[in-house]
Amino acid sequence: MPAARDPRLAHACRLVTDDLSTPCSLTWLAHATGTSQRTLARLFRAEFGTTYPQWRTAARVFQAMIELAQGVNVTETARRCGWATPSAFIDTFTRALGQTPGAYRATALPR
């Protein structure tokens, strides 16, 4: 994941990635970082070329890849990365990477 250059955006990103299991709205992030929602939304677009929800999904999938490669099971990975259900996680992960989390985990684990 690319690192944010703007300190407000970097702080917002840290707040999200420090606890992916808890959803953070853009409104909450803006308040927590002392900036407006509009400014924060612009920063996500300017620095990452994406919206906040798209960035958060990418951050969750990235963390899920790490967890799966470490041997964490699909259900626990889904919970840790903030998906409401394992099926929602499987759907998002499969759309993002073209394979299921289980298939990814099987190929990522050392033999």
N, C-alpha and C positions, 0 to 999 in steps of 0.2 A: 504494500500500500504506500502511495506517495505521502510524504510528510508535508504538512501545511507550513507555509512561510509566515502568514499573518498570525500574530500571537493570539488573537481572539479565536481564530479558526482552529489553531493548534490546541488551545484549551478546550474548545468544544469537542474536537475529535478525541482528546484524551478522556473527557467525561463519558463519551459513548463507549470507547473501547475498553475502558477500565471495568465496565460491567455491562456486557452485551446482553445479559439475561433480563435487564430492566429497560424497557423502551423509554426513550427520551424524545419528547416532541421538540420541534424547532422552537416553539414558544418557550419551553422550559430551558433549552440550551441558550437562547438569546438572553433570558433573564440571568442565568447562571454565569454568563460571560460578560454581562454588562453591555450588551449591544442590542440593536433592534433586530427583529426577525428578518426584515427586509435586507439589512446589511449582511447578516449571517447567510441568508439565502444567496445573495450576490457573491459572497466569498466562496461558497461551495462551488458555484457555477464558474467563477473566474479561476480558481486554483485547481479544481478537479474536473471541470467540464461536465459536471453532473449536478443533479439536485441532491438535497440532503437525504431524502428517502433512498435514492439510488446508491448514494455513497454508503449509507448505513447497511444496506443489503450486501454490498460488495465487502464491507468490513466483516460482516457476519459470516459470509461464505468463506472469506480468507481465513478467519479464525477456525471455522469448522474444518477446513482442510488440514490445519495444524493439529487440531484435536484428533481427527480421524487417523492421521499419520502416526500419532502417538498411541493409537490403539483404543481410544475411547469409543464406546459403542454408539450407534446412530441415534438412539433415543436420548442418551445422556448428552451427546453433542448438540442435538436439537434444543434441549432444555438450556444448556449452558450458553448457547448463542442466541437465545431469545425467541425461538419459534414457539408458537402456541401449541402446535401439535407436530409429532414426527412426520406426518404426511405432508404438512405444509413445508417443512424443511426439505423433505425428499424432493418435492416438486420444484422448489426454488433452486436447490443445489443442482438438480438434473438439468434444468433450463440454463443455468449459468455455465456448467462444465460439460454437459453432454453425456454424463454418466451418473448413476445413482451414488449416493454416499457410501453404500455398502460395497459397490464395485470399486470406488476410489480407495476406500479403506483397505480392501483386499490387495490392491496393487501397491499401496503406499507403505504397508507394513513390511519391515525387514524380514527376510526369510531365514 
